[in-house]
């Protein structure tokens, strides 16, 4: 469930969390993870954090091209494949 609040700029912001399993991310590659997030829109900027993300994985990009769906691109910067398993991603929309 999304929570709406007023930020420092007076612009409405979206704050929520989503649990997802990104699957295996191969060494030296990126993978896109589709997250269903009610309330996200293409005309906003999004910040995503993942406190439990494994070492050598990074959030490379996040964007919304379709209402209620956020695309999270994860990169594997190690020499081996990583299967991070299910975890919580925290989302802030500005």
matplotlib code that plots the C-alpha trace (Angstrom):
import matplotlib.pyplot as plt

x = [0.0, 1.4, 1.8, 1.5, 3.1, 4.4, 8.2, 10.5, 9.6, 5.8, 5.6, 3.6, 5.9, 5.3, 6.9, 6.4, 8.1, 7.9, 9.2, 10.6, 12.9, 15.3, 16.5, 20.0, 22.2, 25.1, 28.6, 29.3, 25.7, 22.6, 19.0, 15.7, 13.3, 9.7, 8.0, 4.3, 3.9, 0.5, 0.7, 4.0, 3.8, 6.1, 6.3, 8.2, 11.7, 12.2, 14.9, 15.1, 17.2, 17.7, 19.3, 19.7, 21.3, 24.3, 27.8, 28.9, 25.3, 24.2, 21.1, 22.1, 18.8, 15.2, 12.4, 8.6, 7.4, 4.0, 1.6, 1.9, 5.1, 8.6, 11.6, 14.7, 18.0, 20.5, 24.1, 26.4, 30.0, 31.6, 33.3, 30.5, 26.8, 24.6, 21.1, 20.1, 16.7, 13.6, 14.1, 12.4, 13.0, 12.1, 10.8, 10.6, 9.0, 9.6]
y = [0.0, 3.4, 6.3, 9.8, 12.8, 16.3, 16.6, 19.5, 21.0, 20.7, 18.1, 14.9, 11.9, 8.2, 6.0, 2.2, -1.2, -4.2, -7.7, -9.4, -12.2, -10.8, -14.3, -15.1, -12.3, -13.5, -12.3, -9.0, -8.5, -6.6, -7.8, -5.9, -6.7, -5.6, -4.4, -3.9, -0.7, 0.9, 4.6, 4.9, 7.1, 7.8, 11.5, 11.0, 10.3, 7.2, 6.2, 2.5, 1.1, -2.6, -2.9, -6.7, -6.7, -9.0, -7.7, -7.0, -6.3, -2.8, -0.9, 0.6, 2.3, 2.5, 3.9, 3.8, 3.7, 2.2, 3.3, 1.0, -0.8, 0.1, -1.4, -2.0, -2.7, -4.7, -5.2, -8.0, -6.6, -9.9, -12.8, -15.2, -15.5, -14.3, -15.4, -12.9, -14.5, -12.7, -9.3, -6.0, -3.0, 0.5, 3.0, 6.8, 8.7, 12.4]
z = [0.0, -1.0, 1.3, 0.0, 1.8, 1.2, 0.7, 1.2, -2.2, -1.6, -4.4, -3.7, -3.2, -3.3, -0.7, -0.6, -0.7, -2.9, -2.4, -5.6, -6.6, -9.4, -10.4, -11.5, -12.7, -14.8, -14.3, -16.0, -17.2, -16.2, -15.8, -15.8, -12.9, -13.4, -10.2, -9.9, -7.9, -7.7, -8.2, -10.2, -13.3, -16.2, -15.4, -12.1, -11.0, -8.8, -6.2, -5.2, -2.4, -1.5, 1.9, 1.6, -1.9, -2.1, -2.6, -6.2, -7.2, -7.9, -8.9, -12.3, -13.4, -12.5, -14.6, -15.3, -18.8, -18.0, -15.2, -12.1, -13.4, -12.4, -14.2, -12.0, -13.8, -11.6, -12.6, -11.5, -11.1, -10.0, -11.8, -10.9, -11.3, -8.4, -7.5, -4.8, -4.0, -2.9, -1.1, -0.3, -2.5, -1.1, -3.5, -3.4, -6.2, -6.6]

ax = plt.figure().add_subplot(projection="3d")
ax.plot(x, y, z, "-o")
ax.set_aspect("equal")
plt.show()
